[in-house]
């Protein structure tokens, strides 16, 4: 049976018709685009300086996007985060502080050293699979508690240190607390915020070789504050005019869209080629025809300030 290899935080092996097996032990190394590897260290517990160095871009390598022109919008705050909501994107925010959760009795996606979640209320898109949310974690504590978070942070730092056009989906950070796999990534771009840096891209998660569609698609950002204290994850639904509205077999495919081959070919479908074609299509789609536009979401991220 043909199997598709995906990456979910660590390594996730997903078969088109078999079960899901997840290994949440850090990899021994992380690949770079030139074929070399960067070792993955054990999460530090007494040397925060070493960990903070992990969160920093190597000088002269990361080239974040230039700041966008000032955006009309509403300044909002929920400690430790402040940001500007571009006009038309959302009506406000709400925040929740989550307590520490640890122990073998909890599934890995529930583990947290204690974190803050900021939700965008009245978001432009409603009824999508994901909710528009920004998560702020204490980076060292999260990496020490949860190997999946440590590995994702390591991948993030690695991705920040190579040209964005060279980064492949298997080298990108993933959402450590998602119980599904990142199946593709497009529109990859390094991006800065007021006191930090990171990377954004469009992606979709699934537990099988799913079609790329507007119900499940989201804009994903991960970054670090400049002082290395905070690890930030943003999940913001987005749609593209070239994608079907849902993954349903009867969902109309817009002109220029890429047909999902699994419907016709089943387990013999070449899913990697399908994802490559969809990636190229979304990379070529003008930023202003997405909803919200890429500029709106980039401006939101660039406006962020994480309190020290």
Secondary structure, DSSP 4 states (H G I P E B T S, - for coil): --EEEEBSSSEEEEESSS-EEEE-SPPSEEE-TTS-EEEPPPPPSS-HHHHHHHTSPPTTT--PPPPPPP--EEEEEETTEEEEEETTT-SEEEEEEEPPB-STTS-GGG-BS-EEEEEEET-SS-S-SS--EEEEEEHHHHHHH-HHHHHHHHHHHHHTTS-GGG--GGGS---TT-SSEEEEEEEEEEEEETTEEEEEEEEEEESSSPPPBTTT-EEEEEEEETTS-EEEEEEEE-B-TTSBSSS-TTSPPPTTPPP-THHHHGGG--HHHHHHHHHHHHHHS-GGGSBS-HHHHHHHHHT-EE--
